Amino acid sequence: MPATSRSLSSLLAPLLLLSLTGCDDDPKPSPPDAGPYVWDGTYTEMADPGDWVDPGAPYAPCTFDSANAGATACEELSRFDVSRCDKEALAALPQEGIYQGIVRNEIVLRDGGVRVISTDLTVHLQGEDAGTIFGQPLLQRDTQGGDFALVGQLPVTSSTFAVVGCQRPAPHIITGCMATCRRGAFVRMSTFEAHRVARSGEPESSGGLTPLGEHRAALGQAVDVHVTQGHAYVVSLRHRNQPGGLTVFDVSNPRAPLLKTSISLEGNNDWNGVGSKGNALYIAGNGTGTLVYDISQPGNPVFIRLMPSGDYGTHTVLVDGNRLYTMGITTHVYDLADPLNPALLTVISLPEDATGGGSHDAFLYEQRLYISNSFGGYAVVDVSNLEEVRVLGRYLRPDQSFAHHSAVGTFGGKTIAFEGGEMSASHVRVLDVTDPAHIVKIGEFRMREVTSMHNLVLRGNLLYVAWYQEGVRVLDVSNPTQPRQVAHYQTYREEDPGRGDSNLEGAFGLTLPGDGHLYVADSSRGLLIFDER
């Protein structure tokens, strides 16, 4: 039986540590008990198949003739056999749209066995002629008259891809075959399922979750938001030819956020996370470290200092009480007795940091730090005594996928973590972490496998999830074994300026500062404000 293994993207850990983006740093932990209850604390332990669930068969009945495949095999579309495909359905396909896909790859091992892995597919059709695949311009395109054929290259891996549609099981879904060549040699034929993510047939919103106000960020790609002193601080990554940085909004009137200023530093403007303590604002700088700004005048931040944190810089920040935690390859812990002058207390380095791990994000609950340690898994660390930091346990996914973000609370007398990854098929896992040495999966919430969740905020029995192209999802987790959606808002629209074919598009970060509103950072739309109720 084929074994499901990690995605090809998991081989790019050092690069992804910098590029997987934007985590919420909301400083307020969940209440001691998250009730009201409909759960008595009992559960049945669940198996964990990983993020992607192999359907067990190819997505489409097309094939590719690899006999005598030369250097240009992936550009020879006549090698595809589409005799069992539905040309009539493909002929009705719109000539534009942004698609996210899952590719099913069967890899023959040296012992004759077969390993099945998933990789991603991203396509942007623009009119009848133009488009991109994996963000790169198409070399060939034939998508009219019942044909669906695309050829593109990814220079960073010296790869050429040929994508041929076969069937259309739903108006917004295409299945088909893909041939991959690398450095002039044929690698494999795979099958795929791709969704036009913004045209799923779902209504824009449900549960009364509608935006009160909205304003585009002045810089780059908006990825995180923090609210304090009546102002929203939105941080952005560099995007295409535009620098990232900080955009500040006065949100005293949430229906009309007012742009106050924007800040971008030369050589240091790839900013990914943000938090605060008093009049100090802390910004996570990819590749540099943690930046400290004085916000005693909230609409006019003043730069104070940069705290370097290694080659990869700081990816996210977390403020809890008088401590600042900054996450990069390792976790730096600072004392905030003087918020504008953090004093380093210790550096937490997990054993797997050098082998694919990296402290991507963290959540503090009852003196335990829950570290999403990228490809190193999900770790629980006792930080009650910083002179004797202890790793209490880890949860490793069977597919070694990316541990990205979490939120933790108490339900039914147990400590429950809502944990998620990033990249296609990432979803919410529900873990009993009461005994960190024996972490058990007890529930999950999935959406389309072609999309990825991103950040989580837990408030009482409601879990708010920024889910990239799925927008904002609000889950009732009062019975954590059976999370159920009670509201949503689809922030993602193809027509928004700056939208591309990346699977890291849409709702990135969100925060609930306690002022009655939900604040969301969307990569293209910028700041969106909702009524929390």
WOPE-V265281 format. One line per field, one symbol per residue. ss: DSSP state (h for helix, s for strand, l for the rest). phi: phi as a letter, one per 30 degrees, with the letter a starting at -180 (. if undefined). A space follows every 50 residues. Layout:
# WOPE-V265281
ss = ???
phi = ???
This chain:
# WOPE-V265281
ss = llsslllhhhhhhhhhhhhlllllllllllllllllllllllllllllll llllllllllllssllllllllhhhlhhhsslllllhhhhhlllllssss sssssssslllllssssssssssssslllssssllsssssssllllllss sssshhhlssssssssssssllssssssssssllssssssssssssllll llllssllllssssslllllssssssssllssssssslsllsllssssss lllllllsssssslsllsllsssssssllsssssssllssssssllllll lsssssssllllsllsssssllssssslllssssslllllllssssssll hhhhhlllllsssssllssssslslllssssslllhhhlsssssslllll llslsssssssllssssssslllllllssssslllhhhlsssssslllll llllsssssllssssslslllssssslllhhhlsssssslllllllllll llllllssssslllllsssssslllssssssll
phi = .ecdbddedddcedddedcdbhbdbedcdddebdfdcbbcjcacecdcdj ddcddiaedbddbbdcdhdcdcedccddddccdcccdddddddecbkccc bccccccddddjdbccbcbcbbbbcbicbclbbhiceddbabbbijcbbb bbbbedchccbccbdbbbdaecbbclbbcbbbhibdcacbcbbbcddcbd idddbaiidbddbaadddbhcdbabbbahibccccbdebhccdclbccbd cdcddbecdcabbbcdiabccbbaaabhccccbdceiblcccbdcdcedb dcdcaccdbjeciccbbbcbhcbccbcbdccccbdcecedbecdcabcbd ecedbjdlddaabcahiccccdchddjcccbdcdbddbdbdclbbcddch dddcaabbacbhicdcccbbcaieidbdccbdcecddbdbdbaabcbddd cbdbcbbcbhccccbdbhdcicbccdcdcddbebdcaabdddbeddeidb cddcbjdcbaabdjcjbccbccecdicbbbded
